[in-house]
């Protein structure tokens, strides 16, 4: 099922564990996403967010998130 708010939720999501805990998923370094790509994505929504960011970053599409970040990221995240 397609979630029309997926990218909004993605730009608001933070890494819940590990070396980059509490960092926005959109700000994770490519090498960290590459590691998950090799090891396997976590289950559920987190894995979807990480895999999506991997595709966005490795294809040079970071700019598509900038207007979404400006509009939808606020102080509670």
Residue pairs with C-beta under 8 A, 6 or more apart in sequence:
3 9
6 48
6 52
7 65
7 68
8 68
8 72
9 45
9 49
10 25
10 26
10 49
10 52
10 53
10 65
11 24
11 26
11 65
11 68
11 69
11 72
11 73
12 24
12 72
12 73
12 77
13 24
13 25
13 45
13 46
13 49
14 21
14 22
14 23
14 24
14 25
14 77
15 21
15 22
15 23
15 24
15 25
15 28
16 46
19 32
20 28
20 29
20 32
24 73
24 77
25 49
25 50
25 53
26 53
26 65
26 69
28 50
28 53
30 54
30 57
30 58
33 50
33 53
33 54
33 57
33 58
34 54
34 58
36 42
36 50
36 51
36 54
37 51
37 54
41 47
41 48
41 50
41 51
42 50
55 61
56 62
56 64
56 65
